[in-house]
């Protein structure tokens, strides 16, 4: 049994971004045909290159404003999609594609201060997440980020 759950971007938040056309920083949302795999931060599914329409906007996945907020660009499907549902497992398509989704796990404490980083590389991300939470009680949650682009993919909460 694992000791974590995946928290995708909420469908309600994505709906707000789509309808407002403005991100949380006051920037216009950009709609484009997918030139990369993403993934969509709501469904946590890769985009179909040159087929899917996606929305690009600035996002900070933090509730507390501090030096570790790491806001950055993220993508969601231009059309409404269902939130990622298999929350007790890391998204299979991202886990399986280490070339297009190189991952870094970043750990934060309850004050949202960065206390841990780990490049996933060839390791099994599912096993690694469990190991991190088991061996690092100071970590309240993790972020999965693209190790090359540094962009936020999803939050991983300790159970």
MDAnalysis code that builds the backbone (N, CA, C; Angstrom):
import MDAnalysis as mda
import numpy as np

u = mda.Universe.empty(477, n_residues=159, atom_resindex=np.repeat(np.arange(159), 3), trajectory=True)
u.add_TopologyAttr("name", ["N", "CA", "C"] * 159)
u.add_TopologyAttr("resid", np.arange(1, 160))
u.add_TopologyAttr("resname", ["UNK", "UNK", "UNK", "UNK", "UNK", "UNK", "UNK", "UNK", "UNK", "UNK", "UNK", "UNK", "UNK", "UNK", "UNK", "UNK", "UNK", "UNK", "UNK", "UNK", "UNK", "UNK", "UNK", "UNK", "UNK", "UNK", "UNK", "UNK", "UNK", "UNK", "UNK", "UNK", "UNK", "UNK", "UNK", "UNK", "UNK", "UNK", "UNK", "UNK", "UNK", "UNK", "UNK", "UNK", "UNK", "UNK", "UNK", "UNK", "UNK", "UNK", "UNK", "UNK", "UNK", "UNK", "UNK", "UNK", "UNK", "UNK", "UNK", "UNK", "UNK", "UNK", "UNK", "UNK", "UNK", "UNK", "UNK", "UNK", "UNK", "UNK", "UNK", "UNK", "UNK", "UNK", "UNK", "UNK", "UNK", "UNK", "UNK", "UNK", "UNK", "UNK", "UNK", "UNK", "UNK", "UNK", "UNK", "UNK", "UNK", "UNK", "UNK", "UNK", "UNK", "UNK", "UNK", "UNK", "UNK", "UNK", "UNK", "UNK", "UNK", "UNK", "UNK", "UNK", "UNK", "UNK", "UNK", "UNK", "UNK", "UNK", "UNK", "UNK", "UNK", "UNK", "UNK", "UNK", "UNK", "UNK", "UNK", "UNK", "UNK", "UNK", "UNK", "UNK", "UNK", "UNK", "UNK", "UNK", "UNK", "UNK", "UNK", "UNK", "UNK", "UNK", "UNK", "UNK", "UNK", "UNK", "UNK", "UNK", "UNK", "UNK", "UNK", "UNK", "UNK", "UNK", "UNK", "UNK", "UNK", "UNK", "UNK", "UNK", "UNK", "UNK", "UNK", "UNK", "UNK", "UNK", "UNK"])
u.atoms.positions = np.array([
    [0.845, -1.191, 0.000],
    [0.000, 0.000, 0.000],
    [0.882, 1.242, 0.000],
    [0.425, 2.251, -0.730],
    [1.221, 3.467, -0.770],
    [0.843, 4.418, 0.354],
    [1.654, 5.439, 0.522],
    [1.431, 6.422, 1.577],
    [1.268, 7.825, 1.000],
    [0.691, 7.902, -0.192],
    [0.515, 9.204, -0.833],
    [-0.741, 9.223, -1.699],
    [-1.119, 10.454, -2.083],
    [-2.159, 10.622, -3.097],
    [-1.752, 11.764, -4.021],
    [-2.145, 11.639, -5.268],
    [-1.861, 12.631, -6.298],
    [-2.968, 13.676, -6.287],
    [-2.559, 14.935, -6.367],
    [-3.530, 16.035, -6.403],
    [-3.335, 16.799, -7.716],
    [-4.227, 16.574, -8.683],
    [-4.131, 17.310, -9.945],
    [-4.690, 18.723, -9.757],
    [-4.492, 19.567, -10.745],
    [-5.160, 20.871, -10.754],
    [-6.658, 20.591, -10.829],
    [-7.454, 21.315, -10.084],
    [-8.887, 21.034, -10.049],
    [-9.579, 21.470, -11.346],
    [-10.594, 20.714, -11.709],
    [-11.390, 21.047, -12.885],
    [-12.084, 22.396, -12.699],
    [-12.480, 22.719, -11.454],
    [-13.124, 24.011, -11.184],
    [-12.164, 25.173, -11.428],
    [-10.914, 25.021, -10.973],
    [-9.918, 26.074, -11.195],
    [-9.657, 26.236, -12.695],
    [-9.529, 25.118, -13.408],
    [-9.297, 25.171, -14.850],
    [-10.466, 25.840, -15.567],
    [-11.681, 25.554, -15.128],
    [-12.869, 26.177, -15.727],
    [-12.835, 27.693, -15.547],
    [-12.408, 28.121, -14.365],
    [-12.282, 29.564, -14.079],
    [-11.245, 30.209, -15.002],
    [-10.119, 29.542, -15.181],
    [-9.068, 30.061, -16.067],
    [-9.592, 30.161, -17.498],
    [-10.282, 29.117, -17.952],
    [-10.828, 29.126, -19.317],
    [-11.834, 30.255, -19.512],
    [-12.727, 30.429, -18.531],
    [-13.788, 31.430, -18.699],
    [-13.269, 32.857, -18.542],
    [-12.308, 33.070, -17.640],
    [-11.773, 34.425, -17.437],
    [-10.783, 34.830, -18.521],
    [-10.023, 33.852, -19.021],
    [-9.006, 34.170, -20.015],
    [-7.811, 34.904, -19.422],
    [-7.745, 34.938, -18.096],
    [-6.663, 35.632, -17.375],
    [-6.167, 34.697, -16.282],
    [-4.843, 34.595, -16.109],
    [-4.317, 33.751, -15.042],
    [-4.278, 34.516, -13.719],
    [-3.824, 33.883, -12.660],
    [-3.785, 34.488, -11.339],
    [-2.804, 35.627, -11.200],
    [-2.008, 35.883, -12.228],
    [-1.039, 36.979, -12.214],
    [-1.467, 38.129, -13.117],
    [-2.687, 38.013, -13.697],
    [-3.199, 39.066, -14.574],
    [-2.749, 38.939, -16.016],
    [-2.107, 37.836, -16.365],
    [-1.642, 37.626, -17.738],
    [-2.737, 36.966, -18.570],
    [-2.813, 37.321, -19.853],
    [-3.780, 36.643, -20.707],
    [-3.397, 35.182, -20.908],
    [-4.407, 34.320, -20.931],
    [-4.210, 32.895, -21.206],
    [-4.014, 32.750, -22.710],
    [-3.079, 31.897, -23.095],
    [-2.766, 31.680, -24.508],
    [-3.306, 30.322, -24.929],
    [-4.111, 30.326, -25.992],
    [-4.605, 29.056, -26.547],
    [-3.775, 28.716, -27.766],
    [-3.375, 27.432, -27.876],
    [-2.528, 27.003, -28.980],
    [-2.730, 25.513, -29.239],
    [-2.293, 25.086, -30.406],
    [-2.252, 23.655, -30.721],
    [-1.030, 23.085, -30.002],
    [-1.181, 21.924, -29.396],
    [-0.095, 21.330, -28.617],
    [1.111, 21.032, -29.505],
    [2.258, 21.585, -29.114],
    [3.502, 21.297, -29.827],
    [4.368, 20.327, -29.015],
    [3.906, 20.030, -27.800],
    [4.595, 19.088, -26.934],
    [3.581, 18.226, -26.206],
    [4.074, 17.337, -25.372],
    [3.210, 16.378, -24.695],
    [2.586, 16.880, -23.401],
    [3.078, 17.980, -22.872],
    [2.486, 18.538, -21.649],
    [3.020, 17.923, -20.394],
    [2.171, 17.392, -19.564],
    [0.792, 16.936, -19.715],
    [-0.226, 18.007, -19.304],
    [-1.499, 17.721, -19.550],
    [-2.579, 18.535, -19.005],
    [-2.510, 18.405, -17.491],
    [-2.554, 19.529, -16.771],
    [-2.418, 19.488, -15.309],
    [-3.710, 19.086, -14.602],
    [-4.797, 18.976, -15.334],
    [-6.069, 18.518, -14.756],
    [-6.192, 17.002, -14.916],
    [-6.098, 16.512, -16.133],
    [-6.255, 15.073, -16.399],
    [-4.965, 14.290, -16.166],
    [-3.830, 14.993, -16.170],
    [-2.488, 14.390, -16.084],
    [-2.250, 13.391, -17.214],
    [-2.870, 13.676, -18.355],
    [-2.683, 12.889, -19.568],
    [-1.839, 13.712, -20.550],
    [-0.948, 13.043, -21.290],
    [-0.177, 13.759, -22.308],
    [-1.089, 14.327, -23.396],
    [-0.647, 15.434, -23.967],
    [-1.345, 16.000, -25.117],
    [-0.980, 15.209, -26.364],
    [-1.874, 15.240, -27.337],
    [-1.572, 14.703, -28.667],
    [-0.997, 15.871, -29.473],
    [0.303, 15.753, -29.798],
    [0.987, 16.826, -30.527],
    [0.299, 17.094, -31.865],
    [0.182, 18.391, -32.163],
    [-0.408, 18.879, -33.412],
    [-1.885, 18.533, -33.563],
    [-2.535, 18.092, -32.469],
    [-3.960, 17.741, -32.498],
    [-4.706, 18.496, -31.404],
    [-4.318, 18.283, -30.151],
    [-5.033, 18.873, -29.013],
    [-4.836, 20.388, -28.941],
    [-5.900, 21.054, -28.527],
    [-5.814, 22.485, -28.215],
    [-5.555, 22.601, -26.722],
    [-4.597, 23.438, -26.359],
    [-4.257, 23.601, -24.954],
    [-4.206, 25.074, -24.589],
    [-4.320, 25.305, -23.290],
    [-4.262, 26.663, -22.743],
    [-2.971, 26.760, -21.918],
    [-2.227, 27.833, -22.136],
    [-0.989, 28.104, -21.424],
    [-1.210, 29.301, -20.517],
    [-0.791, 29.172, -19.241],
    [-0.933, 30.287, -18.308],
    [0.034, 30.135, -17.151],
    [0.238, 31.225, -16.430],
    [1.095, 31.201, -15.252],
    [0.339, 30.647, -14.058],
    [1.056, 29.861, -13.244],
    [0.413, 29.213, -12.097],
    [1.408, 29.051, -10.960],
    [0.950, 29.287, -9.740],
    [1.729, 28.967, -8.548],
    [0.922, 27.970, -7.732],
    [1.484, 26.781, -7.473],
    [0.739, 25.753, -6.744],
    [0.830, 25.885, -5.222],
    [1.090, 27.078, -4.728],
    [1.274, 27.300, -3.295],
    [0.186, 28.184, -2.702],
    [-0.119, 27.965, -1.440],
    [-1.082, 28.790, -0.715],
    [-0.379, 29.911, 0.046],
    [0.876, 29.697, 0.445],
    [1.645, 30.664, 1.219],
    [2.638, 31.351, 0.285],
    [2.668, 32.673, 0.312],
    [3.627, 33.411, -0.505],
    [4.963, 33.450, 0.213],
    [5.959, 32.842, -0.407],
    [7.320, 32.905, 0.126],
    [8.302, 32.720, -1.030],
    [9.567, 32.626, -0.705],
    [10.613, 32.529, -1.730],
    [10.562, 31.247, -2.545],
    [9.855, 30.227, -2.056],
    [9.814, 28.947, -2.748],
    [8.576, 28.752, -3.620],
    [7.804, 29.807, -3.851],
    [6.552, 29.681, -4.599],
    [6.716, 29.083, -5.987],
    [7.792, 29.339, -6.661],
    [8.081, 28.794, -7.981],
    [6.902, 28.873, -8.953],
    [6.356, 30.067, -9.217],
    [5.325, 30.154, -10.246],
    [5.944, 29.885, -11.610],
    [5.135, 29.395, -12.508],
    [5.634, 29.133, -13.847],
    [4.522, 28.749, -14.781],
    [4.871, 28.508, -16.030],
    [3.863, 28.160, -17.033],
    [3.369, 26.727, -16.872],
    [2.081, 26.539, -17.102],
    [1.465, 25.213, -17.121],
    [0.466, 25.160, -18.274],
    [0.095, 23.936, -18.636],
    [-0.870, 23.716, -19.705],
    [-2.063, 22.928, -19.191],
    [-3.227, 23.257, -19.730],
    [-4.430, 22.447, -19.541],
    [-5.091, 22.282, -20.905],
    [-5.942, 21.274, -21.026],
    [-6.722, 21.116, -22.257],
    [-7.601, 22.350, -22.445],
    [-7.772, 22.788, -23.677],
    [-8.651, 23.919, -23.959],
    [-10.106, 23.564, -23.668],
    [-10.462, 22.303, -23.871],
    [-11.805, 21.830, -23.550],
    [-11.799, 21.231, -22.148],
    [-12.965, 21.239, -21.507],
    [-13.056, 20.649, -20.174],
    [-12.728, 19.170, -20.225],
    [-11.985, 18.726, -19.208],
    [-11.624, 17.315, -19.071],
    [-11.869, 16.894, -17.632],
    [-11.956, 15.603, -17.447],
    [-12.153, 15.052, -16.103],
    [-10.826, 15.103, -15.331],
    [-10.916, 15.437, -14.053],
    [-9.734, 15.421, -13.197],
    [-9.163, 14.015, -13.118],
    [-7.862, 13.937, -12.928],
    [-7.192, 12.658, -12.743],
    [-7.830, 11.947, -11.557],
    [-8.271, 10.709, -11.761],
    [-9.041, 9.981, -10.741],
    [-8.256, 8.915, -9.983],
    [-7.217, 8.363, -10.570],
    [-6.473, 7.270, -9.940],
    [-5.455, 7.849, -8.950],
    [-5.964, 8.598, -7.973],
    [-5.116, 9.450, -7.131],
    [-4.156, 8.700, -6.210],
    [-4.311, 7.412, -6.054],
    [-3.386, 6.656, -5.206],
    [-2.279, 5.994, -6.018],
    [-2.194, 6.356, -7.287],
    [-1.135, 5.873, -8.171],
    [-0.604, 7.033, -8.998],
    [0.692, 7.036, -9.222],
    [1.284, 8.068, -10.067],
    [0.826, 7.835, -11.506],
    [0.514, 8.910, -12.255],
    [-0.005, 8.749, -13.619],
    [0.879, 7.841, -14.485],
    [0.293, 6.768, -14.962],
    [0.998, 5.718, -15.692],
    [1.720, 6.239, -16.925],
    [1.057, 7.080, -17.708],
    [1.662, 7.554, -18.957],
    [2.866, 8.453, -18.703],
    [2.841, 9.207, -17.626],
    [3.983, 10.053, -17.270],
    [5.108, 9.173, -16.715],
    [4.750, 8.264, -15.835],
    [5.726, 7.352, -15.226],
    [6.460, 6.530, -16.286],
    [5.746, 6.076, -17.304],
    [6.315, 5.171, -18.307],
    [7.203, 5.874, -19.332],
    [7.067, 7.189, -19.477],
    [7.794, 7.911, -20.533],
    [8.869, 8.803, -19.922],
    [9.983, 8.208, -19.537],
    [11.060, 8.946, -18.877],
    [11.796, 9.892, -19.830],
    [11.678, 9.666, -21.136],
    [12.321, 10.548, -22.110],
    [11.571, 11.876, -22.196],
    [10.261, 11.817, -22.358],
    [9.468, 13.039, -22.501],
    [9.034, 13.638, -21.170],
    [9.080, 12.838, -20.107],
    [8.700, 13.315, -18.783],
    [9.786, 12.997, -17.754],
    [10.978, 13.608, -17.899],
    [11.996, 13.429, -16.865],
    [11.514, 14.145, -15.611],
    [11.569, 13.477, -14.468],
    [10.941, 14.025, -13.263],
    [11.937, 14.381, -12.170],
    [11.590, 15.423, -11.447],
    [12.234, 15.788, -10.192],
    [11.134, 15.833, -9.148],
    [11.409, 15.303, -7.962],
    [10.489, 15.411, -6.834],
    [11.070, 16.426, -5.859],
    [10.250, 17.403, -5.483],
    [10.688, 18.448, -4.558],
    [9.793, 18.385, -3.331],
    [10.412, 18.279, -2.158],
    [9.677, 18.159, -0.906],
    [9.610, 19.471, -0.154],
    [8.452, 19.714, 0.462],
    [8.207, 20.940, 1.225],
    [7.689, 20.576, 2.607],
    [8.046, 21.410, 3.582],
    [7.530, 21.194, 4.935],
    [6.186, 21.906, 5.096],
    [5.639, 21.916, 6.292],
    [4.305, 22.496, 6.517],
    [4.276, 24.012, 6.315],
    [5.433, 24.664, 6.303],
    [5.510, 26.105, 6.029],
    [5.771, 26.381, 4.552],
    [5.725, 25.341, 3.752],
    [5.980, 25.403, 2.321],
    [7.408, 25.855, 2.003],
    [8.335, 25.436, 2.868],
    [9.758, 25.671, 2.636],
    [10.333, 24.407, 2.002],
    [11.112, 24.577, 0.935],
    [11.727, 23.441, 0.262],
    [12.756, 22.797, 1.195],
    [12.604, 21.490, 1.422],
    [13.512, 20.774, 2.316],
    [14.138, 19.546, 1.656],
    [13.779, 19.277, 0.396],
    [14.243, 18.048, -0.227],
    [14.097, 18.150, -1.739],
    [15.064, 17.623, -2.472],
    [14.932, 17.475, -3.925],
    [15.546, 16.149, -4.339],
    [14.977, 15.554, -5.372],
    [15.513, 14.285, -5.866],
    [15.175, 14.126, -7.341],
    [16.186, 13.905, -8.152],
    [15.992, 13.605, -9.559],
    [15.575, 12.140, -9.675],
    [14.448, 11.867, -10.302],
    [13.924, 10.507, -10.378],
    [14.785, 9.626, -11.276],
    [15.190, 10.125, -12.430],
    [16.027, 9.342, -13.342],
    [15.364, 8.027, -13.721],
    [16.102, 6.927, -13.588],
    [15.582, 5.611, -13.954],
    [14.826, 4.919, -12.830],
    [14.732, 5.561, -11.661],
    [14.029, 4.949, -10.527],
    [12.533, 4.854, -10.812],
    [11.853, 3.982, -10.099],
    [10.401, 3.868, -10.171],
    [9.815, 4.970, -9.298],
    [9.149, 5.929, -9.902],
    [8.657, 7.099, -9.170],
    [7.674, 6.703, -8.067],
    [6.865, 5.694, -8.315],
    [5.898, 5.225, -7.316],
    [6.627, 4.744, -6.055],
    [7.628, 3.907, -6.230],
    [8.402, 3.403, -5.083],
    [9.178, 4.524, -4.411],
    [9.709, 5.420, -5.210],
    [10.498, 6.534, -4.675],
    [9.644, 7.453, -3.802],
    [8.437, 7.770, -4.237],
    [7.546, 8.621, -3.440],
    [7.271, 7.971, -2.088],
    [6.932, 6.694, -2.106],
    [6.687, 5.982, -0.842],
    [7.916, 6.023, 0.058],
    [9.086, 5.790, -0.510],
    [10.333, 5.797, 0.251],
    [10.614, 7.180, 0.848],
    [10.397, 8.221, 0.063],
    [10.637, 9.583, 0.553],
    [9.731, 9.889, 1.742],
    [8.444, 9.607, 1.614],
    [7.535, 9.889, 2.729],
    [7.847, 9.023, 3.954],
    [8.298, 7.807, 3.730],
    [8.643, 6.922, 4.847],
    [9.894, 7.404, 5.588],
    [10.874, 7.911, 4.851],
    [12.162, 8.277, 5.445],
    [12.341, 9.749, 5.783],
    [11.395, 10.590, 5.398],
    [11.523, 12.031, 5.628],
    [10.235, 12.595, 6.237],
    [10.070, 12.433, 7.542],
    [8.833, 12.887, 8.185],
    [8.620, 14.403, 8.117],
    [9.673, 15.155, 7.852],
    [9.554, 16.613, 7.756],
    [8.864, 17.058, 6.468],
    [8.747, 16.163, 5.500],
    [8.127, 16.515, 4.218],
    [6.614, 16.378, 4.333],
    [5.943, 17.496, 4.141],
    [4.474, 17.539, 4.180],
    [3.881, 17.105, 2.836],
    [4.508, 17.563, 1.757],
    [4.045, 17.228, 0.415],
    [5.207, 17.354, -0.563],
    [5.013, 16.752, -1.730],
    [5.977, 16.828, -2.820],
    [5.334, 17.495, -4.022],
    [6.167, 18.062, -4.863],
    [5.749, 18.456, -6.197],
    [6.518, 17.606, -7.184],
    [5.831, 17.094, -8.176],
    [6.485, 16.482, -9.324],
    [6.649, 17.596, -10.344],
    [7.881, 17.762, -10.806],
    [8.193, 18.771, -11.815],
    [8.960, 18.127, -12.955],
    [8.843, 18.718, -14.118],
    [9.639, 18.287, -15.252],
    [11.084, 18.690, -14.956],
    [12.007, 17.730, -14.947],
    [13.392, 17.989, -14.574],
    [14.127, 18.856, -15.587],
    [13.648, 18.913, -16.821],
    [14.297, 19.744, -17.838],
    [13.677, 21.133, -17.901],
    [12.361, 21.206, -17.980],
    [11.675, 22.494, -18.099],
    [11.404, 23.132, -16.733],
    [11.505, 22.354, -15.664],
    [11.266, 22.792, -14.276],
    [9.810, 23.139, -13.990],
    [8.907, 22.844, -14.909],
    [7.512, 23.225, -14.706],
    [6.783, 22.215, -13.816],
    [5.858, 22.755, -13.055],
    [5.028, 21.992, -12.124],
    [4.109, 21.035, -12.879],
    [4.032, 19.789, -12.399],
    [3.118, 18.801, -12.985],
    [1.957, 18.514, -12.035],
    [2.278, 18.131, -10.791],
    [1.209, 17.837, -9.824],
    [1.756, 17.861, -8.406],
    [0.846, 17.912, -7.477],
    [1.165, 17.836, -6.050],
    [0.976, 16.401, -5.592],
    [1.812, 15.988, -4.642],
    [1.711, 14.648, -4.074],
    [1.633, 14.814, -2.556],
    [0.503, 14.446, -1.979],
    [0.294, 14.632, -0.545],
    [0.552, 13.346, 0.222],
    [1.113, 13.499, 1.382],
    [1.334, 12.390, 2.305],
    [-0.015, 11.962, 2.868],
    [-0.225, 10.659, 3.000],
    [-1.442, 10.145, 3.626],
    [-1.199, 9.913, 5.104],
])
